[in-house]
């Protein structure tokens, strides 16, 4: 990316190192229970918020960076086509549910992808030549708990003593969404 090669890097972001045992990564969401950051008596899952890989790549001042989801396939297809037409380095971060690591049903991938977008946990946007554009804005933004509840990796957050963690997580998502709307000029 930094050397300016003409390539499209596609990251299937499942929020952890899933293929090597569901280990936490910098992209693992706040509060998630993983094998290397388990929820228990000492900590309640990952204590840090996830790093935003899309924004990290955009900070390299590359011509095109996008975040997409399989639940919004037309948006995804448009972004892939656009990335293929642009010269220089491009980065696409695509949400990729993992039923084993997310501890969800095997047929819930698209539903979870849609909830991630509708709760603004995984907003759809692109940054082209430094200009940020939100490509999908939910008509009625859902609460983050709608996305978290179907996933076993977050079940501990619904214990009464972890109510504050749910509140903190929602605030993180709301803050990030507000920053994105501001950056795109669509507040």
Backbone as a chain_set.jsonl record, in Angstrom:
{"seq": "XXXXXXXXXXXXXXXXXXXXXXXXXXXXXXXXXXXXXXXXXXXXXXXXXXXXXXXXXXXXXXXXXXXXXXXXXXXXXXXXXXXXXXXXXXXXXXXXXXXXXXXXXXXXXXXXXXXXXXXXXXXXXXXXXXXXXXXXXXXXXXXXXXXXXXXXXXXXXXXXXXXXXXXXXXXXXXXXXXXXXXXXXXX", "coords": {"N": [[0.836, -1.197, 0.0], [1.813, 1.271, 0.9], [3.888, 1.574, -0.876], [2.649, 2.043, -3.247], [1.754, 0.163, -5.136], [-0.177, -1.221, -7.838], [-2.878, -2.687, -6.892], [-5.546, -4.671, -5.487], [-6.443, -5.161, -2.306], [-8.189, -7.442, -0.49], [-9.769, -7.808, 2.476], [-11.119, -10.232, 4.45], [-12.884, -9.741, 7.055], [-13.263, -11.187, 10.047], [-13.101, -10.611, 12.646], [-11.242, -11.803, 14.389], [-8.45, -14.076, 14.875], [-9.382, -16.546, 13.356], [-8.824, -19.001, 12.0], [-6.752, -20.119, 13.384], [-7.516, -20.86, 15.889], [-9.397, -19.121, 17.072], [-8.35, -16.718, 18.205], [-7.816, -13.582, 19.835], [-7.551, -10.501, 18.066], [-6.265, -7.362, 16.845], [-8.439, -6.457, 15.53], [-10.554, -7.589, 16.804], [-13.728, -7.292, 18.333], [-14.695, -5.136, 21.064], [-15.182, -6.593, 24.234], [-15.559, -9.178, 23.246], [-15.452, -12.713, 23.592], [-12.74, -14.72, 23.379], [-10.312, -17.328, 22.622], [-7.834, -16.487, 23.54], [-8.386, -14.326, 25.04], [-10.336, -14.762, 27.126], [-13.682, -14.562, 28.437], [-14.292, -14.262, 31.816], [-13.675, -14.638, 35.333], [-11.662, -12.802, 35.768], [-11.359, -10.974, 33.563], [-13.795, -9.621, 31.273], [-13.91, -10.611, 28.509], [-12.443, -9.129, 25.527], [-10.82, -6.184, 26.43], [-10.288, -3.858, 24.984], [-11.39, -1.598, 22.362], [-12.175, -2.546, 18.932], [-9.685, -2.207, 16.398], [-9.935, 0.004, 13.688], [-9.588, -1.184, 10.721], [-10.148, -0.315, 8.14], [-9.997, 2.488, 8.251], [-7.349, 2.677, 9.053], [-6.002, 1.736, 6.802], [-6.845, 3.687, 4.974], [-5.459, 5.822, 5.969], [-3.036, 5.602, 4.773], [-3.156, 7.133, 2.579], [-4.13, 6.108, 0.138], [-5.657, 5.595, -3.124], [-8.241, 4.411, -2.956], [-10.418, 3.141, -0.554], [-12.581, 0.9, 1.049], [-15.459, -0.206, 2.894], [-17.435, -3.04, 3.279], [-20.273, -5.327, 3.101], [-21.551, -8.671, 2.944], [-24.292, -8.817, 3.166], [-25.339, -6.628, 1.929], [-25.194, -6.806, -0.983], [-25.284, -5.522, -3.501], [-24.095, -3.05, -3.03], [-21.574, -3.989, -2.334], [-20.761, -5.199, -4.774], [-20.673, -2.923, -6.46], [-18.583, -1.514, -5.24], [-16.422, -3.28, -5.575], [-16.218, -3.287, -8.383], [-15.583, -0.574, -8.781], [-13.13, -0.424, -7.411], [-11.554, -2.078, -9.034], [-11.306, -0.544, -11.301], [-9.785, 1.663, -10.655], [-6.534, 3.044, -10.617], [-3.567, 2.115, -8.856], [-2.973, 1.406, -5.305], [-5.581, -0.309, -3.599], [-7.99, -0.915, -1.016], [-10.204, -3.187, 0.464], [-12.441, -3.823, 2.999], [-14.205, -6.401, 4.138], [-16.942, -7.574, 5.877], [-17.016, -10.692, 7.482], [-18.708, -13.073, 8.719], [-18.134, -15.665, 11.117], [-19.258, -18.619, 11.982], [-18.289, -20.488, 13.825], [-16.362, -19.108, 15.441], [-17.872, -16.89, 16.184], [-19.787, -18.103, 17.503], [-22.38, -18.691, 16.535], [-25.391, -19.543, 14.712], [-25.127, -21.706, 11.867], [-26.516, -20.845, 9.634], [-26.871, -18.127, 9.895], [-25.25, -16.096, 8.866], [-25.74, -14.042, 6.874], [-27.875, -12.68, 8.056], [-26.624, -11.79, 10.433], [-24.654, -10.191, 9.294], [-26.257, -8.217, 8.132], [-27.434, -7.121, 10.442], [-25.145, -6.093, 11.645], [-24.591, -3.974, 9.956], [-26.994, -2.467, 10.116], [-27.003, -1.707, 12.778], [-24.941, -0.055, 12.824], [-22.523, -0.952, 13.671], [-20.899, -2.004, 11.759], [-20.437, 0.034, 9.529], [-21.25, 0.986, 6.154], [-19.151, 2.306, 3.829], [-17.01, 4.406, 1.787], [-13.785, 5.618, 0.886], [-12.577, 7.731, -1.297], [-9.887, 9.004, -2.937], [-9.371, 10.567, -0.648], [-11.883, 11.544, 0.013], [-14.662, 10.988, 1.948], [-17.466, 8.866, 1.82], [-20.581, 7.851, 2.87], [-22.163, 4.905, 2.107], [-24.433, 3.569, 2.732], [-27.081, 4.318, 4.766], [-28.813, 3.529, 7.574], [-32.378, 3.519, 7.722], [-33.708, 3.462, 10.125], [-31.75, 3.301, 12.737], [-30.638, 0.444, 14.389], [-30.365, -0.93, 17.729], [-27.256, -1.866, 19.183], [-27.298, -4.231, 20.691], [-28.994, -5.918, 19.287], [-27.413, -6.988, 17.305], [-25.453, -8.229, 18.848], [-26.711, -10.168, 20.555], [-27.404, -12.678, 19.143], [-24.961, -13.965, 19.087], [-22.754, -16.146, 20.576], [-20.264, -15.398, 21.525], [-20.59, -13.053, 22.844], [-22.323, -13.501, 24.939], [-21.851, -13.31, 27.7], [-21.896, -10.602, 28.177], [-24.496, -9.953, 28.642], [-25.09, -10.527, 31.219], [-26.261, -9.31, 34.356], [-24.27, -7.891, 35.823], [-22.627, -6.915, 33.846], [-23.817, -4.925, 32.46], [-22.94, -2.303, 32.138], [-20.846, -2.616, 30.363], [-22.166, -3.212, 27.972], [-23.439, -0.774, 27.587], [-21.18, 0.899, 27.289], [-20.104, -0.2, 24.937], [-22.14, 0.333, 23.068], [-21.986, 3.129, 23.118], [-19.422, 3.477, 22.027], [-19.817, 2.574, 19.396], [-21.782, 4.405, 18.546], [-20.33, 6.79, 18.7], [-18.293, 6.362, 16.801], [-19.882, 6.086, 14.495], [-21.033, 8.636, 14.405], [-18.706, 10.167, 13.952], [-18.017, 9.217, 11.424], [-20.223, 10.063, 9.894], [-19.889, 12.799, 10.159], [-17.38, 13.144, 8.88], [-18.145, 12.517, 6.318], [-19.838, 14.518, 5.747], [-22.566, 14.239, 6.141], [-24.058, 14.515, 8.471]], "CA": [[0.0, 0.0, 0.0], [2.637, 2.474, 1.033], [4.753, 1.699, -2.057], [1.834, 2.475, -4.371], [1.509, -0.875, -6.137], [-1.527, -1.306, -8.377], [-3.459, -3.93, -6.399], [-6.736, -4.598, -4.637], [-6.316, -6.051, -1.16], [-9.501, -7.719, 0.08], [-9.682, -8.391, 3.811], [-12.348, -10.83, 4.97], [-12.729, -9.425, 8.475], [-14.141, -11.955, 10.922], [-12.948, -10.105, 13.996], [-10.293, -12.572, 15.215], [-7.648, -15.044, 14.123], [-10.293, -17.69, 13.455], [-8.257, -20.252, 11.491], [-5.716, -20.655, 14.28], [-8.04, -21.138, 17.223], [-10.262, -18.048, 17.582], [-7.549, -15.852, 19.07], [-8.102, -12.154, 19.692], [-6.674, -9.713, 17.201], [-6.575, -5.942, 17.034], [-9.76, -6.238, 14.929], [-11.583, -8.227, 17.628], [-14.563, -6.288, 18.993], [-14.737, -4.938, 22.517], [-16.006, -7.522, 25.0], [-15.668, -10.51, 22.655], [-14.838, -13.841, 24.275], [-11.893, -15.496, 22.472], [-9.476, -18.288, 23.349], [-6.693, -15.805, 24.157], [-8.919, -13.233, 25.87], [-11.625, -15.347, 27.512], [-14.53, -13.93, 29.453], [-14.269, -15.056, 33.04], [-13.696, -13.886, 36.586], [-10.643, -11.745, 35.756], [-11.807, -9.984, 32.564], [-15.018, -9.992, 30.564], [-13.623, -10.526, 27.081], [-11.429, -8.158, 25.11], [-11.103, -4.889, 27.062], [-10.064, -2.732, 24.074], [-12.24, -1.584, 21.16], [-11.489, -3.052, 17.741], [-9.019, -1.221, 15.547], [-10.657, 0.18, 12.437], [-8.642, -1.469, 9.646], [-10.477, 0.5, 6.969], [-9.409, 3.816, 8.46], [-5.894, 2.522, 9.1], [-5.544, 1.67, 5.412], [-7.087, 5.001, 4.364], [-4.408, 6.726, 6.453], [-1.901, 5.473, 3.86], [-3.458, 8.019, 1.449], [-4.294, 5.348, -1.098], [-6.767, 6.149, -3.89], [-9.571, 3.883, -2.66], [-10.618, 2.259, 0.594], [-14.018, 0.701, 1.214], [-15.945, -1.197, 3.85], [-18.62, -3.638, 2.671], [-20.878, -6.463, 3.791], [-22.269, -9.543, 2.017], [-25.736, -8.592, 3.278], [-25.668, -5.538, 1.007], [-24.375, -7.3, -2.075], [-25.182, -4.548, -4.606], [-23.082, -2.104, -2.572], [-20.313, -4.714, -2.433], [-20.421, -5.34, -6.193], [-20.282, -1.59, -6.954], [-17.268, -1.184, -4.684], [-15.423, -4.129, -6.234], [-16.046, -2.752, -9.741], [-14.87, 0.693, -8.673], [-11.741, -0.712, -7.028], [-10.849, -2.656, -10.179], [-11.106, 0.493, -12.328], [-8.873, 2.698, -10.149], [-5.101, 2.697, -10.624], [-2.896, 2.267, -7.572], [-3.389, 0.474, -4.26], [-6.945, -0.206, -3.086], [-8.243, -1.817, 0.116], [-11.616, -3.447, 0.763], [-12.649, -4.551, 4.247], [-15.525, -7.017, 4.004], [-17.351, -8.335, 7.054], [-17.066, -12.121, 7.181], [-19.097, -13.825, 9.909], [-17.568, -17.003, 11.321], [-20.176, -19.218, 12.956], [-17.526, -21.171, 14.891], [-15.785, -18.108, 16.33], [-18.914, -16.002, 16.69], [-20.708, -18.996, 18.202], [-23.709, -18.403, 16.0], [-25.926, -20.61, 13.86], [-24.455, -21.777, 10.566], [-27.307, -20.166, 8.603], [-27.115, -16.744, 10.332], [-24.206, -15.176, 8.39], [-26.283, -12.85, 6.208], [-28.648, -11.958, 9.068], [-25.68, -11.089, 11.305], [-24.042, -9.127, 8.483], [-27.256, -7.148, 8.006], [-27.546, -6.466, 11.75], [-23.913, -5.318, 11.865], [-24.75, -2.734, 9.186], [-28.146, -1.707, 10.617], [-26.675, -1.161, 14.101], [-23.773, 0.805, 12.554], [-21.272, -1.574, 14.118], [-20.129, -2.167, 10.523], [-21.016, 0.956, 8.547], [-20.816, 0.852, 4.769], [-18.628, 3.574, 3.331], [-15.803, 4.363, 0.972], [-12.957, 6.824, 0.897], [-11.958, 7.812, -2.61], [-9.007, 10.181, -3.012], [-9.518, 11.356, 0.57], [-13.275, 11.973, 0.227], [-15.447, 9.946, 2.595], [-18.874, 8.795, 1.418], [-21.365, 6.774, 3.464], [-22.908, 4.313, 0.997], [-25.708, 3.08, 3.249], [-27.467, 4.904, 6.051], [-30.06, 2.878, 7.993], [-33.546, 4.392, 7.927], [-33.863, 3.489, 11.58], [-30.586, 2.619, 13.303], [-30.98, -0.501, 15.441], [-29.47, -0.977, 18.886], [-26.153, -2.809, 19.057], [-27.644, -5.523, 21.304], [-29.628, -6.762, 18.265], [-26.305, -7.67, 16.634], [-24.673, -9.005, 19.819], [-27.465, -11.267, 21.177], [-27.328, -13.996, 18.486], [-23.586, -14.456, 19.079], [-22.298, -16.685, 21.861], [-19.04, -14.736, 21.991], [-20.989, -11.889, 23.643], [-23.392, -13.852, 25.885], [-21.491, -12.852, 29.046], [-22.208, -9.173, 28.309], [-25.893, -9.808, 29.034], [-25.215, -10.757, 32.666], [-26.561, -8.015, 34.992], [-23.07, -7.17, 36.258], [-21.917, -6.387, 32.677], [-24.69, -3.95, 31.797], [-22.142, -1.138, 31.802], [-20.064, -2.931, 29.165], [-23.071, -3.031, 26.832], [-23.613, 0.677, 27.435], [-19.918, 1.417, 26.735], [-19.975, -0.671, 23.566], [-23.084, 1.126, 22.265], [-21.426, 4.48, 23.02], [-18.299, 3.415, 21.079], [-20.389, 2.463, 18.05], [-22.434, 5.683, 18.245], [-19.283, 7.797, 18.493], [-17.663, 6.053, 15.509], [-20.877, 6.406, 13.464], [-21.105, 10.099, 14.343], [-17.468, 10.638, 13.303], [-18.096, 8.879, 10.004], [-21.201, 10.977, 9.28], [-19.249, 14.12, 10.098], [-16.348, 13.098, 7.847], [-18.79, 12.437, 4.998], [-20.692, 15.693, 5.575], [-23.997, 13.838, 6.137], [-24.497, 14.425, 9.878]], "C": [[0.874, 1.252, 0.0], [3.557, 2.67, -0.173], [3.973, 2.059, -3.309], [1.597, 1.44, -5.445], [0.051, -0.872, -6.573], [-2.11, -2.663, -7.982], [-4.745, -3.642, -5.639], [-6.528, -5.632, -3.537], [-7.708, -6.214, -0.557], [-9.285, -8.424, 1.414], [-11.058, -8.931, 4.189], [-12.24, -10.739, 6.487], [-13.75, -10.19, 9.303], [-13.928, -11.606, 12.397], [-12.06, -10.923, 14.924], [-9.406, -13.396, 14.291], [-8.404, -16.367, 14.22], [-9.643, -19.008, 13.05], [-7.209, -20.864, 12.408], [-6.219, -20.784, 15.713], [-8.848, -20.03, 17.863], [-9.527, -17.183, 18.606], [-7.912, -14.393, 18.816], [-7.103, -11.525, 18.745], [-6.976, -8.247, 17.484], [-7.939, -5.607, 16.438], [-10.881, -6.918, 15.713], [-12.393, -7.156, 18.349], [-14.409, -6.274, 20.518], [-15.654, -5.989, 23.145], [-16.082, -8.93, 24.451], [-14.883, -11.539, 23.467], [-14.064, -14.645, 23.238], [-11.035, -16.453, 23.299], [-8.298, -17.623, 24.051], [-7.107, -14.587, 24.98], [-10.302, -13.676, 26.356], [-12.374, -14.526, 28.566], [-14.55, -14.843, 30.67], [-14.277, -14.172, 34.261], [-12.693, -12.731, 36.598], [-11.02, -10.619, 34.789], [-13.063, -10.508, 31.884], [-14.824, -9.826, 29.061], [-12.604, -9.438, 26.792], [-11.749, -6.772, 25.676], [-10.945, -3.674, 26.135], [-11.083, -2.765, 22.922], [-11.457, -2.118, 19.96], [-10.808, -1.911, 17.004], [-9.767, -1.183, 14.222], [-9.668, 0.026, 11.269], [-8.893, -0.616, 8.406], [-9.85, 1.882, 7.096], [-7.88, 3.76, 8.524], [-5.341, 2.489, 7.672], [-5.745, 3.007, 4.708], [-6.012, 5.998, 4.778], [-3.131, 6.622, 5.623], [-2.063, 6.362, 2.622], [-3.487, 7.269, 0.127], [-5.538, 5.857, -1.828], [-8.155, 5.659, -3.482], [-9.519, 2.905, -1.5], [-12.12, 2.123, 0.777], [-14.296, -0.344, 2.276], [-17.269, -1.711, 3.303], [-19.093, -4.834, 3.488], [-21.599, -7.343, 2.775], [-23.785, -9.363, 2.079], [-26.217, -7.502, 2.33], [-24.836, -5.759, -0.26], [-24.256, -6.321, -3.24], [-24.117, -3.492, -4.273], [-21.697, -2.734, -2.718], [-19.854, -4.824, -3.888], [-19.963, -3.998, -6.78], [-18.875, -1.215, -6.489], [-16.163, -2.015, -5.323], [-15.151, -3.597, -7.638], [-15.248, -1.453, -9.72], [-13.394, 0.458, -8.358], [-10.938, -1.243, -8.213], [-10.54, -1.623, -11.265], [-10.07, 1.539, -11.927], [-7.437, 2.194, -10.192], [-4.507, 2.952, -9.239], [-3.42, 1.292, -6.544], [-4.815, 0.767, -3.764], [-7.127, -1.233, -1.978], [-9.738, -1.95, 0.327], [-11.695, -4.303, 2.018], [-14.076, -5.08, 4.226], [-15.821, -7.853, 5.239], [-17.541, -9.795, 6.666], [-17.414, -12.905, 8.442], [-18.5, -15.228, 9.925], [-18.404, -17.682, 12.398], [-19.439, -19.92, 14.092], [-17.002, -20.159, 15.912], [-16.811, -17.167, 16.944], [-19.918, -16.775, 17.541], [-22.155, -18.664, 17.842], [-24.152, -19.581, 15.128], [-25.249, -20.567, 12.486], [-25.218, -21.044, 9.471], [-27.604, -18.703, 8.953], [-26.132, -15.716, 9.76], [-24.771, -13.902, 7.766], [-27.105, -12.022, 7.192], [-27.72, -11.172, 9.993], [-24.979, -9.96, 10.559], [-24.98, -7.933, 8.365], [-27.399, -6.387, 9.328], [-26.307, -5.625, 12.057], [-24.009, -3.968, 11.156], [-25.857, -1.867, 9.784], [-27.933, -1.134, 12.013], [-25.517, -0.167, 14.016], [-22.508, 0.304, 13.224], [-20.336, -1.684, 12.916], [-20.724, -1.252, 9.46], [-20.435, 0.744, 7.15], [-20.401, 2.221, 4.256], [-17.417, 3.338, 2.453], [-15.069, 5.687, 1.103], [-12.188, 6.816, -0.421], [-11.191, 9.12, -2.723], [-9.241, 11.132, -1.84], [-10.924, 11.822, 0.889], [-14.088, 10.794, 0.764], [-16.902, 10.027, 2.167], [-19.522, 7.599, 2.106], [-22.234, 6.218, 2.339], [-24.21, 3.659, 1.433], [-25.934, 3.694, 4.622], [-28.792, 4.259, 6.459], [-31.188, 3.888, 8.183], [-33.802, 4.57, 9.407], [-32.748, 2.636, 12.183], [-31.031, 1.714, 14.46], [-29.974, -0.416, 16.578], [-28.435, -2.082, 18.696], [-26.503, -4.186, 19.627], [-28.319, -6.458, 20.299], [-28.581, -7.571, 17.504], [-25.573, -8.617, 17.589], [-25.401, -10.257, 20.321], [-27.357, -12.619, 20.472], [-25.936, -14.641, 18.518], [-23.154, -14.907, 20.484], [-21.053, -15.989, 22.4], [-19.337, -13.5, 22.843], [-21.996, -12.233, 24.745], [-23.116, -13.357, 27.306], [-21.821, -11.369, 29.256], [-23.637, -8.941, 28.783], [-26.149, -10.198, 30.49], [-25.428, -9.389, 33.322], [-25.322, -7.208, 35.388], [-22.279, -6.564, 35.09], [-22.742, -5.385, 31.877], [-23.901, -2.712, 31.34], [-21.286, -1.359, 30.553], [-20.913, -2.771, 27.905], [-23.278, -1.55, 26.537], [-22.36, 1.286, 26.801], [-19.763, 1.041, 25.262], [-20.904, 0.124, 22.646], [-22.548, 2.542, 22.073], [-20.256, 4.527, 22.033], [-18.81, 3.397, 19.641], [-21.028, 3.787, 17.642], [-21.409, 6.774, 17.951], [-18.618, 7.609, 17.126], [-18.601, 6.415, 14.353], [-20.996, 7.923, 13.3], [-19.885, 10.696, 13.662], [-17.5, 10.377, 11.806], [-19.074, 9.803, 9.279], [-20.601, 12.382, 9.141], [-18.204, 14.19, 8.986], [-16.938, 13.106, 6.448], [-19.679, 13.654, 4.725], [-22.168, 15.374, 5.553], [-24.571, 13.738, 7.538], [-25.978, 14.563, 10.032]], "O": [[0.684, 2.164, -0.804], [3.963, 3.795, -0.466], [4.577, 2.354, -4.341], [1.268, 1.802, -6.575], [-0.844, -0.563, -5.786], [-1.868, -3.667, -8.652], [-4.994, -2.516, -5.208], [-6.448, -6.831, -3.805], [-8.334, -5.231, -0.16], [-8.692, -9.501, 1.471], [-12.036, -8.186, 4.243], [-11.583, -11.563, 7.122], [-14.944, -9.891, 9.272], [-14.509, -12.234, 13.282], [-12.126, -10.747, 16.14], [-9.596, -13.407, 13.074], [-8.097, -17.205, 15.068], [-9.883, -20.031, 13.69], [-6.823, -22.017, 12.219], [-5.421, -20.814, 16.65], [-8.976, -19.996, 19.087], [-10.011, -16.949, 19.713], [-8.273, -14.024, 17.698], [-5.958, -11.964, 18.639], [-7.858, -7.938, 18.286], [-8.537, -4.592, 16.794], [-12.044, -6.829, 15.32], [-11.826, -6.22, 18.912], [-14.043, -7.269, 21.144], [-16.755, -6.242, 22.656], [-16.62, -9.812, 25.12], [-13.791, -11.26, 23.962], [-14.662, -15.195, 22.313], [-11.035, -16.392, 24.528], [-7.81, -18.14, 25.056], [-6.258, -13.901, 25.55], [-11.311, -13.047, 26.038], [-11.783, -13.897, 29.443], [-14.794, -16.044, 30.559], [-14.826, -13.071, 34.231], [-12.86, -11.78, 37.361], [-10.999, -9.446, 35.161], [-13.349, -11.705, 31.924], [-15.486, -9.007, 28.424], [-11.982, -8.895, 27.704], [-12.832, -6.24, 25.428], [-11.415, -2.584, 26.461], [-11.576, -3.831, 22.556], [-10.226, -2.139, 19.973], [-11.303, -0.784, 16.993], [-10.181, -2.219, 13.702], [-8.999, 0.983, 10.882], [-7.953, -0.239, 7.706], [-9.241, 2.383, 6.151], [-7.202, 4.694, 8.097], [-4.337, 3.135, 7.372], [-4.893, 3.418, 3.92], [-5.691, 6.915, 4.024], [-2.239, 7.46, 5.753], [-1.218, 6.348, 1.728], [-2.943, 7.731, -0.876], [-6.393, 6.489, -1.207], [-9.138, 6.384, -3.633], [-8.705, 1.982, -1.464], [-12.854, 3.105, 0.675], [-13.489, -1.24, 2.526], [-18.129, -0.924, 2.909], [-18.429, -5.287, 4.42], [-22.201, -6.823, 1.836], [-24.486, -9.723, 1.133], [-27.394, -7.471, 1.971], [-23.91, -5.005, -0.56], [-23.222, -6.292, -3.906], [-23.337, -3.095, -5.138], [-20.759, -2.08, -3.175], [-18.689, -4.569, -4.195], [-18.977, -3.947, -7.515], [-18.081, -0.668, -7.254], [-15.077, -1.499, -5.585], [-13.996, -3.47, -8.044], [-14.349, -1.253, -10.537], [-12.517, 1.07, -8.967], [-9.769, -0.894, -8.375], [-9.616, -1.81, -12.056], [-9.534, 2.233, -12.791], [-7.163, 1.046, -9.841], [-4.901, 3.888, -8.543], [-4.236, 0.431, -6.874], [-5.194, 1.916, -3.543], [-6.499, -2.292, -1.994], [-10.459, -0.953, 0.365], [-11.093, -5.374, 2.092], [-15.036, -4.312, 4.287], [-15.044, -8.736, 5.603], [-18.156, -10.098, 5.643], [-16.52, -13.355, 9.157], [-18.378, -15.885, 8.891], [-18.281, -17.365, 13.582], [-19.933, -19.939, 15.219], [-17.183, -20.341, 17.116], [-16.65, -16.704, 18.073], [-20.777, -16.194, 18.204], [-23.004, -18.402, 18.693], [-23.373, -20.492, 14.85], [-24.851, -19.502, 12.015], [-24.619, -20.656, 8.469], [-28.501, -18.103, 8.362], [-26.19, -14.551, 10.152], [-24.328, -12.802, 8.095], [-27.041, -10.793, 7.167], [-27.997, -10.014, 10.306], [-24.739, -8.893, 11.125], [-24.557, -6.784, 8.484], [-27.477, -5.159, 9.336], [-26.416, -4.559, 12.663], [-23.566, -2.947, 11.683], [-25.677, -0.659, 9.941], [-28.606, -0.177, 12.396], [-25.159, 0.476, 15.003], [-21.527, 1.04, 13.336], [-19.128, -1.481, 13.041], [-21.445, -1.72, 8.579], [-19.272, 0.37, 6.997], [-21.189, 3.167, 4.249], [-16.875, 2.235, 2.381], [-15.662, 6.727, 1.392], [-11.279, 6.012, -0.63], [-11.766, 10.204, -2.62], [-9.3, 12.348, -2.018], [-11.145, 12.436, 1.933], [-14.189, 9.747, 0.125], [-17.5, 11.103, 2.149], [-19.069, 6.466, 1.946], [-22.962, 6.969, 1.689], [-25.005, 3.239, 0.593], [-25.09, 3.6, 5.513], [-29.794, 4.423, 5.763], [-30.982, 4.97, 8.734], [-34.076, 5.671, 9.884], [-32.8, 1.406, 12.142], [-31.71, 2.159, 15.385], [-28.871, 0.103, 16.41], [-28.732, -3.119, 18.104], [-26.05, -5.202, 19.1], [-28.226, -7.676, 20.444], [-28.837, -8.707, 17.106], [-25.124, -9.688, 17.179], [-24.773, -11.301, 20.495], [-27.228, -13.636, 21.154], [-25.764, -15.755, 18.023], [-23.192, -14.133, 21.441], [-20.816, -15.994, 23.608], [-18.439, -12.962, 23.49], [-22.478, -11.327, 25.426], [-24.048, -13.021, 28.035], [-22.005, -10.932, 30.392], [-23.961, -7.858, 29.271], [-27.294, -10.2, 30.942], [-24.832, -8.404, 32.885], [-25.326, -5.98, 35.297], [-21.357, -5.78, 35.317], [-22.395, -5.045, 30.746], [-24.173, -2.151, 30.278], [-21.03, -0.431, 29.787], [-20.438, -2.258, 26.891], [-23.289, -1.13, 25.38], [-22.464, 2.097, 25.88], [-19.344, 1.86, 24.444], [-20.494, 0.542, 21.563], [-22.647, 3.095, 20.978], [-20.108, 5.497, 21.289], [-18.301, 4.114, 18.78], [-20.837, 4.243, 16.515], [-21.607, 7.589, 17.05], [-18.407, 8.573, 16.39], [-18.165, 6.982, 13.351], [-21.053, 8.427, 12.178], [-20.013, 11.635, 12.876], [-17.063, 11.211, 11.013], [-18.787, 10.272, 8.178], [-20.791, 13.055, 8.127], [-18.146, 15.168, 8.24], [-16.334, 13.623, 5.508], [-20.208, 13.811, 3.625], [-22.957, 16.147, 5.008], [-25.487, 12.948, 7.771], [-26.49, 14.508, 11.15]]}, "num_chains": 1, "name": "protein.A"}
